[in-house]
Amino acid sequence: MEVLKLLIQRNTVRSMGFRSGQFSPLESFSTSCQWRTRKKVSQYSTVDTERYSSLVRTVMSSKTSSQTSASIDEDKDYQLYGPVIRSRPPSQQHKVPKNLHPLLNHAKAHSEYVSGHLARVILQKDPSKPSISSVTRILQKTMPPEQAFYLERWKRRMIAKLGEDGFKEYSLNIFKQGKLFHAAVEESLTPETSPKEDMECPSEVAGCMESVSHVLNEITGVRAIESAVHHSRLQYLGIVDCVAQYRDSLCVIDWKTSEKPKPFLHNTYDNPLQVAAYIGALNSDSNYSYQVENGLIVVAYKDGSPAHAHFINSEQIKPFWEKWLLRLEEYAVK
């Protein structure tokens, strides 16, 4: 029986196409044997992984950063000119004037205003005395670099558009328009002039007067128009556009014209400092028996759009007064 089993197994192997000599003797043959295929050798098995392990770890752990055309240009600049030295941002520390002169004049604390007297103090210069700088000149000479940069860029663009002569003509027209506008406002606020509805307004400023009409309706008790003010202690002077009541608050009023909308106070740049300077000078000036604590900047538009009226109360004016004192100190150094 055992011989018969061996013969059957042998015939089975032959029927599968294998020669009898390929196997070991029949005694060692087992029906439970497993066929093993030769393992394929990878071409990367010969790479020295230990040698490159540190490099792989570095690449895998490093952060990738996209390179833009700007960064490529910076690389070129670095190669040509060396490393870029970036300046530190300006200090945000609050600066305080060395001489924190008060805005108000305590000597006028109990003085009373006599109504009916409209001040028009004329600016008089004495050749025998040293000249006194105006508020406008001081602000121009101490203009912040960033503000000066944008002003110069605007000027160059206008010259490129209009030419040198064209820009001069444009500037003269702006100056002329400003004078006509101030004269028209003065006429509308002067009690001696004819009623507002009977006034004839120059065509050049008709839009500006329409623009400020709603503000003029809220102005009462005019005390001064186009009147000079002088700060005897700090030695500067200026000409106030108007001093009057606006919504029951006594203000130094400054009239401005603009081709672009200025809906926010910061859009007026140095104008709040100018108003603060005028308030301080008026409070110091003996030609005025009263004090002012508030300011009003009115921005009129040539197209007749409603003017923006920026009211600055007694608390809001204080930081602008301090900034003005800093600019005054900077001007004295220059």
C-alpha positions in Angstrom: 0.0 0.0 0.0 2.8 2.3 0.8 4.5 1.5 -2.5 1.3 2.4 -4.3 1.2 5.9 -2.7 4.8 6.6 -3.6 4.1 5.6 -7.2 1.0 7.9 -7.4 3.1 10.9 -6.0 5.8 10.3 -8.5 3.4 10.2 -11.4 1.8 13.4 -10.2 5.2 15.2 -10.2 5.9 14.0 -13.7 2.5 15.2 -15.0 3.5 18.7 -13.8 6.5 18.7 -16.2 9.3 18.3 -13.7 12.1 15.8 -14.3 12.7 13.3 -11.7 16.3 14.4 -11.1 15.3 17.8 -9.9 14.3 16.6 -6.5 16.0 15.0 -3.6 15.4 11.3 -2.9 11.8 10.3 -2.4 12.4 9.6 1.2 12.7 13.3 2.0 9.8 14.4 -0.2 6.9 15.9 1.7 3.5 17.0 0.5 3.6 20.0 2.8 6.7 21.7 1.1 6.4 25.4 0.1 7.6 26.9 -3.2 9.9 29.9 -2.7 10.5 32.5 -5.4 13.8 34.5 -5.6 13.5 37.9 -4.0 14.0 40.9 -6.4 17.0 43.1 -5.5 16.2 46.9 -5.5 18.6 49.3 -7.1 18.5 51.5 -4.0 19.7 48.7 -1.8 23.3 49.6 -2.6 22.9 53.2 -1.4 24.7 54.0 1.9 21.6 55.2 3.8 23.7 55.9 6.9 25.8 58.3 5.0 22.9 60.3 3.8 20.6 60.0 6.9 21.6 63.4 8.3 21.0 65.1 4.9 17.5 63.5 4.7 16.6 64.5 8.2 17.6 68.1 7.4 15.6 68.3 4.3 12.5 66.7 5.8 12.6 68.9 8.9 13.3 72.3 7.2 10.5 74.7 6.3 10.0 75.4 2.6 9.6 79.0 1.5 8.2 80.1 -1.8 10.6 82.4 -3.7 8.9 85.3 -5.5 10.2 87.7 -8.1 10.6 90.3 -5.3 12.8 88.0 -3.3 14.9 87.2 -6.3 15.4 90.9 -6.9 16.4 91.3 -3.2 19.0 88.5 -3.7 20.4 90.4 -6.7 20.5 93.6 -4.8 22.3 91.8 -2.0 24.9 90.5 -4.4 25.3 93.9 -6.0 25.1 96.3 -3.0 25.4 94.1 0.1 23.0 93.5 2.9 20.0 95.9 3.4 20.2 97.8 6.6 16.6 98.5 7.7 16.1 101.5 10.0 14.2 101.1 13.2 10.6 102.4 13.3 10.3 105.8 15.0 9.7 105.6 18.7 6.0 105.7 19.7 6.8 107.3 23.0 4.7 110.3 23.7 6.8 113.5 23.5 6.2 116.3 25.9 7.2 119.9 25.1 10.1 121.3 27.2 8.0 124.3 28.0 4.4 123.2 28.4 2.9 126.7 28.2 -0.8 126.8 29.1 -3.4 127.2 26.4 -5.6 129.4 28.5 -4.9 132.7 30.0 -5.9 132.8 33.7 -5.7 136.6 33.7 -8.8 136.6 31.4 -10.7 134.1 33.5 -13.2 136.6 34.8 -13.2 139.1 31.9 -16.5 139.7 30.1 -17.0 140.2 26.4 -18.7 143.4 25.3 -21.1 142.5 22.5 -21.4 144.6 19.4 -17.7 145.1 18.9 -16.3 143.2 15.9 -12.6 142.9 16.1 -10.5 143.5 12.9 -7.0 143.8 14.3 -4.6 144.7 11.4 -1.3 143.0 11.3 1.4 145.7 11.6 5.1 145.0 11.3 7.7 147.2 13.0 10.9 147.3 10.9 12.9 148.4 14.0 12.0 145.2 15.8 13.0 141.6 15.0 10.5 139.9 12.7 8.1 137.4 14.3 7.3 134.2 12.4 3.8 133.3 11.4 2.0 130.1 12.3 1.9 129.1 8.6 5.6 129.5 8.2 6.4 127.5 11.3 4.2 124.7 10.2 5.8 124.7 6.7 9.4 124.6 8.0 8.7 121.8 10.5 6.5 119.6 8.3 7.0 115.9 9.0 9.2 114.1 6.4 6.3 111.7 5.3 3.9 114.6 4.8 6.6 116.6 2.9 7.2 113.5 0.7 3.6 113.2 -0.3 3.3 117.0 -0.9 6.4 116.9 -3.2 5.1 113.9 -5.0 1.8 115.6 -5.7 3.6 118.7 -6.9 5.7 116.6 -9.4 2.7 114.8 -10.7 0.9 118.1 -11.3 3.9 119.6 -13.0 4.1 116.5 -15.2 0.5 116.9 -16.1 0.3 120.7 -16.5 3.9 121.7 -17.1 5.9 124.3 -15.0 3.9 127.3 -16.3 0.6 125.5 -16.0 1.3 124.5 -12.4 2.1 128.1 -11.5 -1.1 129.3 -13.1 -3.0 126.5 -11.2 -1.5 127.6 -7.9 -2.3 131.2 -8.5 -5.9 130.3 -9.3 -6.2 128.3 -6.1 -4.8 131.3 -4.1 -7.2 133.6 -5.8 -10.1 131.3 -5.2 -9.2 131.1 -1.5 -9.2 134.9 -1.2 -12.5 135.3 -2.9 -14.0 132.6 -0.8 -12.9 134.2 2.5 -14.1 137.6 1.3 -17.5 136.1 0.4 -17.8 134.4 3.9 -16.8 137.6 5.6 -19.4 139.5 3.7 -22.1 137.0 4.7 -21.2 137.1 8.4 -20.7 140.9 8.7 -23.8 142.5 10.2 -23.4 145.8 8.2 -23.8 144.0 4.8 -27.0 143.5 3.0 -29.2 140.4 3.8 -27.7 137.1 2.5 -30.4 136.5 -0.1 -29.6 139.8 -1.8 -25.8 139.2 -1.9 -24.1 138.6 -5.2 -21.5 135.8 -5.0 -18.6 135.6 -7.4 -19.1 132.8 -9.9 -15.6 131.3 -9.0 -16.7 130.6 -5.4 -20.5 130.1 -5.9 -20.1 126.3 -5.3 -18.0 126.8 -2.2 -20.6 129.2 -0.7 -23.3 126.7 -1.5 -21.2 124.1 0.2 -20.9 126.0 3.5 -24.5 127.4 3.5 -25.7 124.9 6.2 -22.7 125.8 8.4 -23.2 129.5 8.1 -26.8 129.1 9.3 -25.5 127.8 12.6 -23.0 130.6 13.2 -24.0 133.4 15.5 -22.4 136.1 17.7 -19.4 136.9 15.4 -16.6 138.6 17.4 -13.7 138.8 15.0 -13.1 138.4 11.3 -9.7 138.3 9.5 -8.1 139.6 12.7 -4.4 139.3 13.7 -3.4 137.5 16.9 0.0 137.6 18.6 1.4 135.4 21.4 3.7 137.7 23.3 5.3 135.0 25.4 6.0 132.4 22.6 6.6 135.0 19.9 4.5 134.0 16.9 1.6 135.5 15.1 -1.2 134.7 12.7 -4.5 135.9 11.2 -7.7 134.3 12.5 -10.4 133.8 9.9 -13.3 134.1 12.3 -14.2 133.9 16.0 -17.9 133.2 16.6 -20.5 130.9 18.2 -21.1 127.6 16.5 -24.0 125.7 18.0 -23.6 127.8 21.2 -19.8 127.1 21.5 -17.3 129.9 21.1 -14.8 128.8 18.4 -11.8 129.9 16.4 -13.1 129.1 12.9 -10.8 128.3 10.0 -12.3 128.1 6.5 -10.7 125.7 4.0 -11.4 124.7 0.4 -10.6 121.3 -1.1 -11.0 119.4 -4.3 -11.1 116.0 -2.4 -13.5 115.1 0.4 -12.1 115.4 3.9 -14.7 113.7 6.1 -12.4 113.1 9.0 -10.3 115.4 11.1 -7.1 113.6 10.3 -7.7 114.3 6.6 -7.0 118.0 7.4 -3.3 117.3 8.3 -1.8 120.3 10.2 -5.0 122.4 10.3 -5.9 121.4 13.9 -2.4 122.5 15.0 -3.0 125.8 13.2 -6.3 126.3 15.0 -4.7 125.4 18.3 -1.9 127.9 17.7 -4.5 130.7 16.9 -6.5 129.9 20.0 -3.3 130.1 22.2 -2.3 133.4 20.6 -5.7 134.9 20.9 -5.9 134.0 24.6 -2.5 135.6 25.1 -3.3 138.7 23.1 -4.4 141.8 25.0 -6.4 143.0 22.1 -9.1 140.4 23.0 -10.8 140.6 26.4 -12.1 137.0 26.2 -10.8 133.5 25.8 -11.6 130.7 23.4 -11.4 127.0 24.1 -12.8 125.4 21.0 -12.0 125.2 17.3 -13.9 124.6 14.1 -12.4 123.6 10.7 -14.8 124.0 7.8 -13.8 122.3 4.5 -15.8 123.7 1.5 -16.1 122.0 -1.9 -16.2 123.8 -5.3 -18.9 121.4 -6.6 -21.3 122.6 -3.9 -21.2 119.3 -1.9 -22.1 119.9 1.8 -19.0 121.1 3.6 -17.5 119.0 6.4 -17.4 120.9 9.7 -14.9 119.4 12.2 -15.6 120.7 15.7 -12.7 120.4 18.2 -13.8 120.8 21.8 -11.8 122.0 24.8 -10.5 118.5 25.6 -9.7 117.5 22.0 -7.7 120.7 21.4 -5.2 120.0 24.2 -3.1 117.4 22.4 -3.0 119.6 19.3 -1.7 122.5 21.4 1.1 120.2 22.7 2.0 119.2 19.2 2.1 122.8 18.2 4.5 123.6 21.1 6.8 120.8 19.9 6.8 122.2 16.4 7.5 125.6 17.8 10.5 124.2 19.7 11.7 122.4 16.6 11.5 125.6 14.6 13.5 127.5 17.2 16.3 124.9 16.8 16.4 125.3 13.0 
